[in-house]
Amino acid sequence: MKAIFVTGGKQYYVSEGETLYVEKLNQEAGSEIVFDEVLYVDGKAGTPYVNGAKVVCTVEKHGKQKKIIVFKYKPKKKYRNKQGHRQPYTKLVVKKIEVK
C-alpha cells in the first residue's frame, strides 16, 4: 500500500516499512505520530485530502544534516560573507497506512 501525505510544507510518497527524513517535528524519539493530511492512497485521490485515511509513523531519532556553506561575494568590492548551515531533521519509520 502506498500513500502521499503532507508535513512541513512538503509531500512524501511512502509505503509501509519505509524510513524517511522530514522537517523537524516536536515529538519524542520512540513516540508514534499520525498524519491525517493524506492526498493519495492506493488509487484514491482526495479533494484535497482522502477522508478517513491516515499514515502512522514512529519517530526514530532527531538530528542535523551535513553542513552546507553559503558564500556570498561581490566582485571588486571586497565584500565576502561565509556562513554555514545545518538543517534539523526527524527520521521516521512508516508503521502502517490506514483507510476507512
C-alpha distances in whole Angstrom, upper triangle without the diagonal:
4,7,11,13,17,19,23,23,20,17,14,11,9,6,7,10,11,15,16,20,20,24,25,25,27,25,27,25,23,23,19,19,16,16,16,16,13,14,11,7,6,10,11,14,16,20,19,17,14,16,15,12,12,11,13,14,17,20,21,24,26,28,30,29,32,35,35,39,40,43,45,49,51,54,57,57,56,53,50,48,45,43,40,36,33,30,29,25,23,20,17,15,11,12,9,7,9,10,14
4,7,10,14,16,19,20,17,13,10,7,6,4,7,11,10,13,14,17,17,21,23,22,25,24,26,24,23,22,19,18,16,14,14,14,11,11,8,6,6,9,10,12,14,18,17,15,13,16,15,12,11,10,13,14,17,19,20,23,25,26,28,26,29,32,32,36,37,40,42,45,48,50,54,53,53,50,47,44,42,39,36,33,31,27,26,23,21,19,16,14,11,12,10,8,10,11,15
4,6,10,13,16,16,14,10,8,6,6,6,9,12,11,14,13,16,15,18,21,20,23,22,24,23,22,21,18,16,13,11,11,11,7,7,5,4,7,9,9,10,11,15,14,11,10,13,13,9,9,8,11,13,16,18,20,22,23,25,26,25,28,31,31,34,35,38,40,43,46,48,52,51,51,48,45,42,40,37,35,31,29,25,24,21,19,18,15,14,11,12,10,7,10,10,14
4,7,10,13,13,10,6,5,4,6,9,12,14,13,14,13,14,13,16,19,18,21,21,24,23,23,21,18,16,13,10,11,9,6,5,5,7,9,11,10,9,10,13,11,10,10,13,14,11,10,9,12,13,17,18,20,22,22,24,24,23,26,29,29,32,32,35,37,40,43,45,49,48,48,44,42,39,37,35,32,29,27,23,22,19,18,17,15,15,12,14,13,10,12,13,16
4,7,10,10,8,6,6,7,8,11,13,15,14,14,12,13,11,13,16,15,18,18,21,21,21,19,16,13,11,7,8,6,4,6,7,9,12,14,13,11,11,13,11,9,10,13,13,10,8,8,11,12,15,16,18,20,20,22,23,22,25,27,28,31,31,34,36,39,42,44,48,47,47,43,41,38,36,33,31,27,25,21,20,17,16,15,13,14,11,14,13,10,12,13,16
4,7,7,6,5,6,9,11,14,16,18,16,15,13,13,10,11,14,13,16,17,20,20,21,19,16,13,11,8,9,6,7,8,10,13,16,17,16,14,12,14,11,10,12,14,15,12,11,10,13,13,16,16,19,19,19,20,21,21,24,26,26,28,28,32,33,37,39,42,45,44,44,40,38,35,33,30,28,24,23,19,18,15,14,15,14,15,14,16,16,14,15,16,19
4,5,6,7,8,11,13,16,17,18,16,15,12,11,8,8,10,9,12,13,17,17,18,17,15,11,11,8,10,8,10,11,14,16,19,21,19,17,16,17,14,13,15,17,17,15,12,11,13,12,14,14,16,17,16,17,18,18,21,23,23,26,26,30,31,35,37,40,44,42,42,38,36,33,31,28,25,22,20,16,14,12,11,13,12,14,14,16,17,15,17,18,21
4,5,8,10,14,15,19,20,21,18,16,13,11,7,6,8,8,12,14,17,18,20,18,17,14,14,11,13,11,13,14,17,19,23,24,23,20,19,20,17,16,19,20,21,19,16,15,16,15,16,15,17,17,15,16,16,16,19,20,20,23,23,26,28,31,34,37,40,39,38,35,32,29,27,24,22,18,17,13,12,11,11,13,13,16,16,19,20,19,21,22,25
4,7,10,14,16,19,21,23,20,18,15,13,10,9,12,12,15,17,21,22,23,22,20,17,16,13,14,11,13,13,16,19,22,23,21,19,17,17,14,15,18,20,21,19,17,16,18,17,19,18,21,20,18,19,19,18,21,22,21,24,23,26,27,31,33,36,39,38,38,34,32,29,28,25,23,20,19,15,15,14,14,16,16,19,18,21,22,20,22,23,25
4,7,10,13,16,19,20,17,16,12,11,8,9,12,13,17,18,21,21,23,21,20,17,16,13,14,11,12,12,14,17,19,20,20,17,16,17,14,14,17,20,21,18,16,15,17,16,18,18,19,19,18,19,18,17,20,21,21,23,23,26,28,31,33,36,40,39,38,35,33,30,28,25,23,20,19,15,15,13,14,15,15,17,16,20,20,18,20,21,24
4,7,10,13,16,18,15,15,12,12,10,11,15,15,19,19,22,22,23,22,19,16,15,12,13,10,9,9,10,13,16,17,16,14,14,15,13,12,14,17,18,15,14,13,15,15,18,18,20,20,19,20,20,19,22,24,23,26,26,29,31,34,36,39,43,42,42,38,36,33,31,29,27,23,21,18,18,15,15,15,14,16,14,18,17,15,18,18,21
4,6,10,13,14,11,11,9,10,9,11,14,15,19,19,21,20,21,20,18,15,14,11,13,11,10,10,10,12,14,16,16,14,15,17,15,14,15,18,18,15,13,11,13,13,15,16,17,18,18,19,19,18,21,23,23,26,27,30,32,36,38,41,44,44,43,40,37,34,32,29,27,24,21,18,17,14,14,13,12,13,11,15,14,13,16,17,21
4,7,11,13,10,11,10,12,12,15,18,18,22,21,23,22,22,21,19,17,15,13,14,13,10,10,9,10,11,13,14,13,14,17,16,14,14,18,18,14,13,11,14,13,16,17,19,20,21,22,22,21,23,26,26,29,30,33,35,38,41,43,47,46,46,43,40,37,35,33,30,27,24,21,21,17,16,15,13,13,11,14,13,12,15,16,19
4,7,9,7,8,8,11,12,16,18,18,21,20,22,20,20,19,16,15,14,12,14,13,11,12,10,10,11,14,15,15,16,19,18,16,15,18,17,14,12,9,11,11,14,15,16,18,19,21,22,21,23,26,27,30,31,35,37,40,43,45,49,49,48,45,42,39,37,34,31,28,25,22,21,17,15,13,11,10,8,11,10,9,13,15,18
4,6,6,9,10,14,15,19,21,20,23,21,23,21,20,19,17,16,15,14,15,15,13,14,12,10,10,13,15,16,18,21,20,17,16,19,17,14,12,9,11,11,14,16,17,19,21,23,24,23,26,29,30,34,35,38,40,44,47,49,52,52,51,48,45,42,40,37,34,31,28,25,23,20,18,15,12,10,7,9,8,8,11,13,17
4,6,9,11,15,16,20,21,20,22,20,21,19,17,17,14,14,14,14,15,17,14,16,14,12,12,16,17,18,20,23,22,19,18,19,17,14,12,9,9,9,12,14,15,18,21,23,25,24,27,30,31,35,37,40,42,46,49,51,55,54,53,50,47,44,42,39,35,32,29,26,24,20,17,15,11,8,5,6,5,7,10,13,17
4,7,10,14,16,19,20,20,22,20,20,17,15,16,14,15,15,15,18,19,17,19,18,15,16,19,21,22,23,26,25,22,21,23,21,17,15,11,11,9,10,13,13,16,18,21,23,22,25,28,30,34,35,39,42,45,48,50,54,54,52,49,46,43,40,37,34,31,27,25,23,19,16,13,10,6,5,6,8,10,13,17,20
4,7,10,13,16,18,18,21,19,19,17,16,17,15,15,15,15,18,18,16,18,17,15,16,19,20,21,22,25,24,22,21,23,21,18,15,12,12,10,11,12,12,15,17,18,20,19,22,25,26,30,32,35,38,42,45,47,50,50,49,46,43,40,37,34,31,27,24,22,20,16,14,11,8,6,5,8,10,11,15,18,22
4,7,10,14,15,15,18,16,17,14,14,15,14,14,15,15,18,18,17,19,18,18,19,22,23,23,24,27,25,23,22,24,23,19,17,13,12,9,10,10,9,11,13,15,16,16,18,22,23,27,29,32,35,39,42,44,48,47,46,43,39,36,33,30,27,24,21,18,16,13,10,7,6,4,6,10,12,14,17,20,24
4,7,10,12,13,16,15,16,14,15,15,14,14,15,14,17,17,16,17,18,18,19,22,22,22,23,25,23,21,22,24,23,19,16,13,13,10,11,10,10,11,12,13,14,13,16,19,20,24,26,29,32,35,38,41,44,44,42,39,36,33,30,27,24,21,18,15,14,10,8,6,5,7,8,12,14,15,18,21,24
4,7,9,11,14,14,15,13,15,16,15,14,15,15,18,17,17,19,19,20,22,24,25,24,24,26,24,22,23,25,25,21,18,15,15,12,12,10,10,10,9,10,11,10,13,16,17,21,22,26,29,32,35,38,41,40,39,36,33,30,27,24,21,17,14,11,10,6,6,5,6,9,11,15,17,17,21,23,27
4,6,8,12,12,14,14,15,15,15,13,14,12,16,15,15,17,18,19,22,24,24,22,22,24,21,20,21,23,23,20,17,14,14,12,12,10,12,11,10,11,11,11,15,17,18,21,22,26,28,32,34,37,41,40,39,35,32,29,27,23,20,17,14,10,9,6,5,7,7,11,12,15,17,17,20,23,26
4,6,10,12,14,14,17,16,16,14,15,14,17,16,17,18,20,22,25,27,26,24,23,25,22,21,23,25,24,22,19,16,16,14,14,12,13,12,10,10,10,11,14,16,16,20,20,24,26,29,32,35,39,37,36,33,30,27,24,21,18,15,12,8,7,5,6,9,10,14,15,18,20,20,23,25,28
4,7,9,11,12,14,14,15,13,15,14,18,17,19,21,23,24,27,29,28,27,26,27,24,23,25,26,25,23,20,17,17,14,14,10,12,10,7,8,9,11,15,16,18,21,21,25,27,31,34,37,40,38,37,34,31,27,25,21,19,15,12,9,6,4,5,9,10,14,16,19,21,21,24,26,29
4,6,9,10,13,11,12,10,12,12,15,15,17,20,22,23,26,29,27,26,25,26,23,21,23,24,23,21,17,15,14,12,12,9,11,10,9,11,13,15,18,20,21,24,25,29,31,34,37,40,43,42,41,37,34,31,29,25,22,18,16,13,9,8,6,9,10,14,15,17,19,20,21,24,26
4,7,10,12,11,12,10,13,14,17,17,20,23,25,26,29,31,30,29,27,28,25,23,25,25,24,22,19,17,16,14,13,10,13,11,10,12,14,17,21,22,24,27,27,31,33,36,39,43,45,43,42,38,36,32,30,26,24,20,18,15,11,11,9,12,13,16,17,19,21,22,23,26,27
4,7,9,7,8,8,11,13,16,18,20,23,25,25,28,31,29,29,27,29,26,24,25,25,23,21,18,16,14,11,10,7,10,10,9,13,15,18,22,24,26,29,30,33,35,39,42,45,48,47,45,42,39,35,33,29,26,23,20,17,13,12,9,11,11,14,15,16,18,20,21,24,26
4,6,6,9,10,14,16,19,21,23,26,27,27,30,33,32,31,30,32,29,27,27,28,26,24,20,18,15,12,10,7,9,8,9,12,16,19,22,24,27,30,31,35,37,41,44,47,50,48,46,43,40,36,34,30,27,24,20,18,14,13,10,11,12,14,16,16,19,21,23,26,28
4,6,9,10,14,16,20,22,23,26,27,27,29,32,32,31,31,33,30,28,28,28,26,24,20,17,15,11,8,5,5,5,7,11,14,17,20,23,26,29,30,34,37,40,44,47,50,48,46,43,40,36,33,30,27,23,20,18,14,12,9,9,9,11,14,15,18,20,22,26,28
4,7,10,13,16,19,22,22,26,26,25,28,31,30,31,30,32,30,27,27,27,25,23,19,16,13,10,6,5,6,8,10,14,18,20,23,26,29,32,34,37,40,44,47,50,53,52,50,46,43,40,37,33,30,27,23,21,17,15,11,11,10,10,13,12,16,18,20,24,26
4,7,10,13,17,19,20,24,25,24,26,29,28,29,28,30,28,25,25,24,22,20,16,14,11,9,6,6,8,10,12,16,19,21,25,27,30,33,35,38,41,44,48,51,54,52,51,47,44,41,38,34,31,28,24,22,18,15,12,12,10,11,12,12,14,17,18,22,23
4,7,10,13,16,17,20,21,20,23,26,25,25,24,26,25,21,21,21,18,16,13,11,7,6,4,6,9,12,14,17,21,22,26,29,31,34,35,39,41,45,48,51,54,53,51,48,45,42,39,35,32,29,25,23,19,16,12,12,9,10,10,9,11,13,14,18,20
4,7,10,12,14,17,18,18,21,24,22,22,21,23,21,18,18,18,16,14,10,8,6,5,6,7,11,13,14,17,20,22,25,28,29,33,34,37,39,43,46,49,52,51,50,46,43,40,38,34,31,27,24,21,18,15,12,12,9,10,10,10,11,12,13,16,18
4,6,9,10,14,15,15,18,21,19,19,18,20,18,15,14,14,12,10,7,6,5,6,9,11,14,16,17,20,23,24,28,30,31,35,35,39,41,44,47,50,53,52,51,48,45,42,39,36,33,29,27,23,20,17,14,14,11,12,10,10,10,10,10,13,15
4,6,7,11,12,13,16,18,17,16,15,16,14,11,12,12,11,9,6,5,6,8,11,12,16,17,18,21,22,23,27,29,30,33,33,37,39,42,45,48,51,50,49,46,43,40,38,35,32,28,26,22,20,17,14,15,12,13,10,12,11,10,10,12,14
4,6,9,11,12,15,17,15,14,12,14,12,8,9,9,8,6,4,7,9,11,14,16,19,21,22,24,26,27,30,32,33,36,36,39,41,44,47,50,53,52,51,48,46,42,41,37,35,31,29,25,23,20,18,18,15,16,13,14,12,10,10,10,12
4,6,9,11,15,16,14,12,10,11,9,6,8,9,10,8,7,9,11,13,17,18,21,22,22,24,25,26,29,31,31,34,34,37,38,42,44,47,51,49,49,45,43,40,39,35,33,30,28,24,22,20,18,19,16,17,15,16,15,12,12,12,14
4,6,7,11,12,10,9,8,10,8,5,6,8,9,6,6,7,11,13,17,18,21,23,23,25,26,26,30,32,32,35,35,38,39,43,45,48,52,50,50,47,45,42,40,37,35,31,29,25,24,21,19,19,16,16,13,15,13,10,10,10,12
4,7,10,11,8,6,5,8,6,5,6,9,11,9,10,11,15,16,20,21,24,26,26,27,28,27,30,32,32,35,34,38,39,42,44,47,50,50,50,46,44,41,40,37,35,31,30,26,25,22,21,21,19,19,16,18,16,12,13,12,14
4,7,7,6,5,6,9,9,7,7,10,12,9,10,11,15,17,20,22,24,26,27,29,29,29,31,34,33,36,36,40,41,44,46,49,52,52,52,48,46,44,42,39,37,33,31,28,27,24,22,22,19,19,15,17,14,11,12,10,13
4,6,5,7,9,12,12,10,8,10,11,8,9,10,13,16,19,22,24,26,27,29,30,30,33,35,35,38,39,42,44,47,49,52,55,55,55,51,49,46,44,41,39,35,33,29,28,25,23,22,19,18,14,15,12,8,9,8,11
4,6,8,11,15,15,13,11,13,14,11,12,13,16,18,21,24,26,28,30,31,33,32,34,37,37,40,41,44,46,49,51,53,57,57,57,53,51,48,46,44,41,38,35,32,31,27,26,24,21,19,16,16,13,10,11,9,13
4,6,10,13,14,13,11,14,15,13,15,15,19,21,25,27,29,31,32,34,35,34,36,39,38,42,42,45,46,49,51,53,57,57,57,54,52,49,47,45,42,39,37,34,33,30,28,27,24,22,19,20,17,13,14,12,14
4,7,10,11,10,7,10,12,10,13,14,18,20,24,27,29,31,32,34,35,34,37,39,39,42,42,45,46,49,51,54,57,57,57,54,52,49,47,45,42,39,37,33,33,29,28,27,24,23,19,20,17,13,12,10,12
4,7,8,7,6,10,12,11,13,15,19,21,25,26,29,31,31,33,33,33,35,37,37,40,39,42,43,47,48,51,54,54,54,51,49,46,45,42,40,37,35,31,31,28,27,26,23,23,20,21,18,15,14,12,14
4,5,4,4,7,10,10,12,14,18,21,24,26,29,30,31,33,33,33,36,37,37,40,39,42,43,46,48,51,54,53,54,50,49,46,45,42,40,36,35,31,30,28,26,26,24,24,20,22,19,15,14,12,13
3,5,7,9,13,13,15,17,21,23,27,28,31,33,32,34,34,34,37,38,38,40,39,42,43,46,47,50,54,53,53,50,48,46,45,42,40,37,36,32,31,29,28,28,26,26,23,25,22,18,18,15,16
4,7,9,13,12,14,16,19,21,25,26,29,30,30,31,32,31,34,36,35,37,37,40,40,43,45,48,51,50,51,47,46,43,42,39,38,34,33,29,28,26,25,26,24,24,22,23,21,18,17,15,17
4,6,9,8,10,12,16,18,22,23,26,28,28,30,31,30,34,35,35,38,37,40,41,45,46,49,53,52,52,48,47,44,42,39,38,34,32,28,27,25,24,24,21,22,19,20,18,14,14,12,13
4,6,6,9,11,15,18,21,23,26,28,29,31,32,32,35,37,37,40,40,43,44,48,50,52,56,55,55,51,50,47,45,42,40,36,34,31,29,26,25,25,22,21,18,19,16,12,11,9,10
4,6,9,12,15,19,22,24,27,30,30,33,34,34,38,40,40,43,42,46,47,50,52,55,59,58,58,54,52,49,48,44,42,39,37,33,31,28,26,26,23,23,19,19,16,13,11,8,8
4,7,10,13,16,20,22,25,28,29,32,33,34,37,39,40,43,43,47,48,51,54,57,60,59,59,55,53,50,48,45,42,39,36,33,31,28,25,25,21,21,17,17,14,11,8,6,5
4,7,10,13,17,20,23,25,26,29,30,31,34,36,37,40,40,44,45,49,51,54,58,56,56,53,50,47,45,42,40,36,33,30,28,25,22,22,18,18,14,14,11,8,6,4,6
4,6,10,13,16,19,21,22,25,27,28,31,33,34,38,38,42,43,47,49,52,56,55,54,50,48,45,43,40,37,33,30,27,25,21,19,18,15,14,11,11,9,6,5,7,9
4,6,10,13,15,18,19,22,24,24,28,31,31,35,36,39,41,45,47,50,54,53,52,48,46,43,40,37,34,31,28,24,22,19,16,15,11,10,7,8,6,5,6,9,12
4,7,10,13,16,18,21,23,24,27,30,32,35,36,40,42,46,48,51,55,54,53,49,46,43,41,37,34,31,27,24,21,18,15,13,10,9,6,6,5,6,8,11,14
4,7,9,12,14,17,20,21,24,27,29,32,33,37,39,43,46,49,52,51,50,47,44,40,38,34,31,28,24,21,18,15,11,10,6,5,4,5,7,9,11,15,18
4,6,9,12,15,18,20,23,26,28,32,33,37,39,43,46,49,52,51,50,46,43,40,37,34,30,27,23,21,17,14,10,9,6,5,7,7,10,12,15,18,21
4,6,8,12,15,16,20,23,25,29,30,34,36,40,43,46,49,48,46,43,40,37,34,30,27,23,20,17,14,11,7,6,5,7,9,10,13,15,18,21,24
4,7,10,14,15,18,21,24,28,29,33,36,40,43,46,49,48,46,43,39,36,33,30,26,23,19,17,14,11,8,5,6,7,10,11,15,18,20,24,27
4,7,10,12,16,18,21,25,27,30,33,37,40,43,46,45,43,40,36,33,30,26,23,20,16,14,11,9,6,5,8,10,13,15,18,21,23,27,30
4,7,10,13,16,18,22,23,27,30,34,37,40,43,41,39,36,33,29,27,23,20,16,13,11,7,6,5,6,9,12,16,18,21,23,25,28,31
4,7,10,12,15,18,20,24,27,30,34,37,39,38,36,33,30,26,23,20,16,13,9,9,6,6,7,8,12,15,18,21,24,25,28,31,34
4,7,8,11,14,17,20,23,27,30,33,36,34,32,29,26,23,19,16,13,10,6,5,4,6,9,10,14,17,20,23,26,27,30,33,36
4,6,9,12,15,18,21,25,28,31,34,33,31,28,25,22,18,15,12,9,5,5,6,7,10,11,15,18,20,24,26,27,31,33,36
4,7,10,13,16,20,23,26,29,32,31,29,26,23,20,16,14,10,8,6,8,10,11,14,14,18,21,24,27,29,30,34,36,40
4,7,10,13,16,20,23,25,28,27,25,23,19,16,13,10,6,6,5,8,11,13,16,17,21,24,27,30,33,33,37,39,42
4,7,10,13,16,20,22,25,25,23,20,16,14,11,9,6,5,7,9,12,15,18,20,23,26,28,32,34,34,38,40,43
4,6,10,13,17,19,22,21,19,16,13,10,7,6,5,7,9,12,15,18,22,23,27,30,32,35,38,38,41,43,46
4,7,10,14,16,19,18,17,14,11,8,6,5,6,7,11,13,17,19,23,25,28,31,33,37,39,39,42,43,47
4,7,10,13,16,15,13,11,7,6,5,6,9,11,14,17,20,23,27,29,32,35,37,41,42,42,45,47,50
4,7,10,13,12,11,8,6,5,7,9,12,14,17,19,23,25,29,31,34,38,39,43,45,44,47,49,52
4,6,9,8,8,5,4,6,9,12,15,17,21,23,26,29,33,35,38,41,43,47,48,48,51,52,55
4,7,6,7,5,7,9,12,15,18,21,24,26,30,32,36,38,41,44,46,50,51,51,53,55,57
4,6,7,8,9,12,15,18,21,24,27,29,33,35,39,41,44,47,49,52,54,53,56,57,60
4,6,8,11,14,17,20,24,26,30,32,36,38,42,44,47,50,52,56,57,57,60,61,64
4,5,9,12,15,19,22,25,29,31,34,37,41,43,46,49,51,55,56,56,59,60,63
4,6,10,13,16,20,23,27,29,33,36,39,42,45,48,50,54,56,55,58,60,62
4,7,10,13,17,20,24,26,29,32,36,38,42,45,47,50,52,52,55,56,59
4,7,10,14,17,20,23,26,29,33,35,38,42,44,47,49,49,52,54,57
4,7,10,13,17,19,23,26,30,32,35,38,41,44,46,46,49,51,53
4,7,10,14,17,20,23,27,29,32,36,38,41,44,44,47,49,52
4,7,10,13,16,20,23,26,29,32,35,38,40,41,43,45,48
4,7,10,13,16,20,22,26,29,32,35,37,38,41,43,46
4,6,10,13,17,19,22,26,28,31,34,34,37,39,42
4,6,9,13,15,19,22,25,28,30,31,34,36,39
4,7,10,13,16,19,22,25,27,28,31,33,36
4,7,10,13,17,20,22,25,26,28,31,34
4,7,10,13,16,19,21,22,25,27,30
4,6,10,13,15,18,19,22,25,28
4,7,10,13,16,17,21,24,27
4,6,9,12,14,17,20,23
4,6,9,12,15,18,22
4,6,8,11,15,18
4,7,10,14,17
4,6,10,13
4,7,10
4,7
4
